């Protein structure tokens, strides 16, 4: 069973829209080294009474596509 942990997050908001980037680490156990890392991208819209998730995208880290420094955390 894989366990996924959020690592870092950056947020941007303009009016009724928001964008959240969050990095993640996937592990087989909480104390194990991550076997995968990547970034989630979440777009939200506020209709005046609540936030709605419009889309969620993600991409996995690779040697050609490393995590950006602002979202990278040292692997434990």
C-alpha positions in Angstrom: 0.0 0.0 0.0 1.4 3.4 -1.0 1.1 6.4 1.3 1.1 9.9 -0.1 2.3 13.0 1.8 2.0 16.6 0.9 5.4 18.4 1.1 5.2 22.0 0.1 2.6 24.4 -1.2 2.3 27.7 -3.1 -1.0 29.6 -3.6 -2.1 32.5 -5.8 -5.5 34.2 -5.7 -7.0 36.8 -8.0 -10.7 37.8 -7.4 -12.8 34.7 -7.4 -10.1 32.3 -8.8 -7.2 30.6 -7.1 -4.4 28.3 -8.2 -2.6 25.9 -5.7 0.6 24.0 -6.5 1.5 21.3 -3.9 4.3 18.8 -4.1 3.8 15.3 -2.9 5.9 12.3 -1.9 4.7 8.7 -2.3 6.1 6.1 0.1 5.3 2.5 1.0 5.5 3.4 4.7 5.8 6.7 6.6 9.4 6.0 7.5 10.5 4.8 4.0 12.3 6.9 1.4 9.9 8.2 -1.3 9.6 6.1 -4.5 7.9 8.9 -6.4 7.6 12.7 -6.0 5.6 15.2 -8.1 3.4 18.3 -8.2 -0.4 18.7 -8.0 -2.0 21.7 -9.7 -5.5 22.6 -8.4 -7.7 25.3 -9.9 -10.5 26.8 -7.7 -13.4 29.2 -8.2 -15.4 31.0 -5.5 -19.1 31.6 -6.3 -19.5 34.0 -3.4 -20.4 31.4 -0.8 -17.8 28.6 -1.3 -14.8 27.4 -3.2 -15.3 24.9 -6.0 -12.5 22.7 -7.4 -12.6 23.1 -11.2 -9.6 20.9 -12.1 -6.8 18.9 -10.6 -3.7 18.0 -12.6 -0.5 16.3 -11.5 2.9 15.4 -13.0 5.6 13.1 -11.6 9.2 14.2 -11.0 11.8 12.7 -13.4 15.4 13.5 -14.1 14.3 15.7 -17.1 11.5 17.2 -15.0 12.8 17.9 -11.4 10.6 19.6 -8.8 11.0 23.4 -8.8 13.1 24.6 -5.9 10.2 26.4 -4.3 8.2 23.1 -4.1 11.1 20.7 -3.5 11.8 19.3 -0.1 14.7 17.1 0.8 13.8 13.4 0.5 14.0 11.7 3.9 
